[in-house]
Amino acid sequence: MQPIYTIDAFIEKITKEDKNYDLDKIVFAYETAARLHKNQKRDSGEPYITHPLAVAYIALSLGMDTDTICAALLHDTVEDTEYTLDELSKDFGADVAMLVDGVTKLGKIPMATKEEQQAENIRKIILATSQDIRVILIKLCDRLHNMRTLHYRTDVKRRATALETMNIYAPLAHRLGIRPIKEELEDLAFQFLDPYAYEEIEKQMKLRKDQREEIIESIKKKIADRLSKDFDPVPYIDGRVKSNYGIYKKVYRDGKDLDQIYDRYAVRVIVNTVTECYGVLGIIHDMFKPIPNRFKDYISTPKSNMYQSLHTTVIGKEGIVFEVQIRTWEMHKTAEFGIAAHWKYKEGISGKTKNDERLNWIRKIIEAQKESDDVEEIVRTIKTDLAPEDIFAYTPKGDMISLPLGATVIDFAYAIHTQVGHRMTGAKVDNKMVSIDHQIKTGEIVEIITSKDENHGPSRSWLKICKTNEARSKIRSWYKKERREENIFEGRNELRRELRRNMIHLDDEELKELLEQDIKRHNCETLDDFFAAIGYGGVTLSKIIPRLKQNYNKKYAEDRKDTQIQIDKQLKTSSGTSSGIIVDGINDCAVKFAKCCTPLPGDDVIGFITKGHGISVHKRDCQKYRLQKDDPELSGRWVDVLWAEERSTTYFSATLDIVAHDRIGLMADIVNTISTLRIQMHEATGRELKNGNANVIVTVSIAGKEQLEGLMQKIRKIDSVMSVDRSNKQ
Ligand code: MN
C-alpha cells in the first residue's frame, strides 16, 4: 500500500520541480546514507535506506531546500552508524550538519506518557529547534513516515509512539500550520489508539461513500453554476469530507451523532482577492440558509497559526448541512503548508525566518523562559497554547478576538491591547457584568471596562487567573517596572511567611548568605532585587525553598535539633500520651499533622496512611483529600480518625497580650505561629494604639506552662513584635 521509494523516482520528482536544487549534493547524500545504513533493516524487513528516502520525499513535497533534503536523507546516520558529525560537516557543510545534529538531539528527548512530561518535552523541542525551524520540519517528516510504518512495530511501542504523536507532533504540525501532515498524523495515531472506533467510522464512511460523493458533487455544481454569473473564469471549487479523526472527535468527544456533524461536508471556494472572498460569501448566503452563529471570519482575525479563511455553515434545499470555506490562493498556500510555505513558494528563505508570525509563538515561549524559572508554568502555557481548539469572542465593535480554550476576560483585555489589560476594572459579557475569572465562550460579546486613571495597574491575583502567556507576561512586566517598592515588600513578606511556616528564623544577612546561589542565578544584585523578583513572580518560592531548607539544615543543624525537641515535647504534652488522635481504634500509631491544611483539635479530620511515616492527618475539607479520595490507587489509604476525647479536659485557657509595630500581615503571622504549634485558638482581637503600635489579644487552649512559654517565645520572634505577656484579664 505504501509507495515504493527509489532514488530514481526521487530524482525524477526533483527535476520536475522548477526550483534550483543541487542534484549532485542530494545524490551524494543519498549514496552516503545508503552506504552507511547498508547492513541495517527496518522492522518491516526492508533495507533501512527506504526510511530516510521516504522522509526526504515528504520534505520535498513541502518544498524544502537542498540542505534540508540532504539532512533528511542523512538524519539517522550520526545516531545509528559510525559516521560522525565532523565527517558529515566536512562532506556536506555546517548547515546540513547542524540540521542533522538538531534532529538527532530531538530523538533523544525521552518518550513520556505522562501529560506533564510530554509538555516538558515540547518545551525541549522548542528550545532545541529555536535555532532553525527546519529541524522540526524534518522531525515531522520523520515522524510521519514512522507512523505510516508503525504497524510493523510491537504493540507497546505502537501505543507509546501513537500517543506521543497525538499529543506532541500533531499539535506542533497544527501550530506550524501544516494541515495535511497534522491530519495524517492524527488519523494514523487515532487508528492505533482506538482501533475499534476507527474501524467503526471507516465502515460508516464507506457505507455511504457513493451517496456522499454525490452530495458533494451536486453542491459543487450548484455553487459553480451560480458563481459563473459573476466570475470569469469560475473560481476553483473543491469538496471534501472531514478527516476520520475530525469526525471521531465530534462523535466521541462532543457526543454528536454522525448526522449532526455540520462540517462533515466541506466545500472550499478559492478566489484571487479578499474582496472576492466576501463577494462569494454574500452569494452563498443568498443561495443557502446560513446557520446562526456558525460564521467565522478568520480573514480579519487569523487563527494563531496564521490560518485565514471565511467559514460559514449553511443548509441546502434537501436539508443537508455543509460548511463552506472561502479563501484566496495566498491563504490557501498558508492553510496547506503553513510555515513550510516559505520554502514551497518563496525562494531563498533560510531556516532562520525572522518575520513569521508562527515563530512568534516559539519566541514568546523562549521569552517566558527567560522571565520565569517556573518550568511547570511554562509547560502549562505551552499546553494551553498548543490546544488546537481556539475560541473566539467579539468586542462590542464586532472585532473578533481569538483565544485558547479556557481564556478569561483578563486574557481578552490583554489581547486587545496591553493598556486595556492594565486599566481593566471589570468586564461585561453579553451586557451583563461578570467576575474577572469568567471563562469566555465562543460567540460572546465582551466589553472591557477600564479605568481613566493612567496609572491603574493589574492585580497580582490575575497572574493565577489568566490563561495566556501573553497576559501573564504583560502583567508580570508591569509589576516588574512599576512597583519595585511594592514588589520588595511583597516578596520579602512572602518569603518570610514561607520561612516561618518551615520554622526557619534568619535575619537578612543570614538569608543573603544562604540564598547566594539563587540570587546569582536570577541575575539579581542585591537581596532587595531578589525580593522584588519574588514579588513580581519572576522567582517562584516553591522552587527555592527546598534548597534553602537544605542549606539551613546543614548550617544550623544543632539549633534545629533543639527546636525539634521542643516541638516534639509540645506535641506530647498537648495530647497526654499520644498525638491526641485516635486511629480507627488503634491507640499507638505514629501520627503527624499535614502541612497543607494544618488541622486543629476539633476540626473534622481524616487520616492518610503514608509510606513508612505513619498516619498523616488532614482536614476533611483539605484540597488534597478532596482531590485524591476518588483516586482508585489512593482511596484505600484514607482512614477515619478522631480527636481523642479526653484531651480537652486536660487543657486550660490562657490569654496573651501582644504589642507590636503595626504592619500588614501581623495578625496572620501570629495566627500562623499558633496553628503551627498545633495549639487551639479561641479568640484573637487586634486594635490600633495611639502611637501607631498594635495590641493583639489572643486566647488559646494550652496543655501546660511549658507549652505556653514555648508559644510566647515563638511569638516574640515574629517581625515587629515588641512584647508578649500573659494577661490576667480573662
Ligand atoms: Mn528516522
Residues whose N, C-alpha, C, O or C-beta is under 5 A from the ligand:
A	BS01	MN	D76 D142
